[in-house]
Amino acid sequence: MRADNLTIKIKSDKPLIVLSVDEYESMKETIELLTHYPDLLKELKEERKQINKGKSITLNSYKAKYKKR
């Protein structure tokens, strides 16, 4: 049986949300990351601004500069 043909009936007085396992796992990982690194979202937004301003380097440039393989 394919999952897209599955019908589930649930009696509940409260609203329910149905997510794929992948979406659920992704949400759990995001929550865990944000719990351990509360400034992460702010830092990512700032990094995105820098990239949009052209202030970034390629991976090859990074490797050359820091002698990484």
CORPERA-V859204 format. One record per backbone hydrogen bond with DSSP energy under -1.0 kcal/mol. CO is the residue of the C=O (numbers start at 1). NH is the residue of the N-H. If there is no record, write none. Layout:
# CORPERA-V859204
CO/NH ; CO/NH
This chain:
# CORPERA-V859204
2/5 ; 3/6 ; 20/24 ; 21/25 ; 22/26 ; 23/27 ; 24/28 ; 25/29 ; 26/30 ; 27/31 ; 28/32 ; 29/33 ; 30/34 ; 31/35 ; 32/36 ; 33/37 ; 37/40 ; 39/43 ; 40/44 ; 41/45 ; 42/46 ; 43/47 ; 44/48 ; 45/49 ; 46/50 ; 47/51 ; 48/52 ; 49/53 ; 50/55 ; 51/54 ; 54/56 ; 58/62 ; 59/63 ; 60/64 ; 61/65 ; 62/66 ; 63/68
